[in-house]
Amino acid sequence: MQFASCEGADTFSSMATATKRPKKRSANIAIVRRDDCTGCEACIVFCPVVCIDLMGASENPAEKYVLIDKETCIGCTLCARYCPWESIDMVVREPFEQRAELVFM
């Protein structure tokens, strides 16, 4: 179906672009305590936005851990609820990001 031939197609196109909003950021984000994480990957299975990556040396399974992308995390808490080692904490995004800027700048 082509919208160009429909009556009002130009109006529909302008409405679609006019209502586009920036992505809303969640108030909370998940943070992994790396020393407690075993790299079991249980959290990866439950993440609805696929923001958790397995990291670590492939030769030594004891060095595996997960890393959560704070820009993609939607704060749903599923990873923290299903982590068998309780190594994922939910923190308030804004103060965490402000502290991270102080540490890394």
ChimeraX attribute file (.defattr): number of C-alpha atoms within 10 A of each C-alpha:
attribute: neighborCount
match mode: 1-to-1
recipient: residues
	/A:1	5
	/A:2	6
	/A:3	11
	/A:4	10
	/A:5	9
	/A:6	10
	/A:7	9
	/A:8	10
	/A:9	13
	/A:10	12
	/A:11	9
	/A:12	13
	/A:13	12
	/A:14	10
	/A:15	11
	/A:16	9
	/A:17	9
	/A:18	9
	/A:19	8
	/A:20	8
	/A:21	7
	/A:22	6
	/A:23	6
	/A:24	7
	/A:25	14
	/A:26	15
	/A:27	12
	/A:28	19
	/A:29	24
	/A:30	24
	/A:31	21
	/A:32	19
	/A:33	14
	/A:34	15
	/A:35	9
	/A:36	12
	/A:37	21
	/A:38	17
	/A:39	21
	/A:40	15
	/A:41	18
	/A:42	16
	/A:43	22
	/A:44	22
	/A:45	12
	/A:46	17
	/A:47	18
	/A:48	13
	/A:49	11
	/A:50	14
	/A:51	15
	/A:52	23
	/A:53	14
	/A:54	14
	/A:55	12
	/A:56	14
	/A:57	11
	/A:58	9
	/A:59	8
	/A:60	8
	/A:61	12
	/A:62	12
	/A:63	15
	/A:64	18
	/A:65	21
	/A:66	23
	/A:67	19
	/A:68	20
	/A:69	15
	/A:70	17
	/A:71	10
	/A:72	14
	/A:73	21
	/A:74	19
	/A:75	19
	/A:76	16
	/A:77	18
	/A:78	16
	/A:79	27
	/A:80	22
	/A:81	15
	/A:82	16
	/A:83	18
	/A:84	15
	/A:85	13
	/A:86	14
	/A:87	17
	/A:88	25
	/A:89	16
	/A:90	17
	/A:91	14
	/A:92	13
	/A:93	17
	/A:94	13
	/A:95	10
	/A:96	13
	/A:97	12
	/A:98	10
	/A:99	10
	/A:100	11
	/A:101	10
	/A:102	8
	/A:103	8
	/A:104	6
	/A:105	5
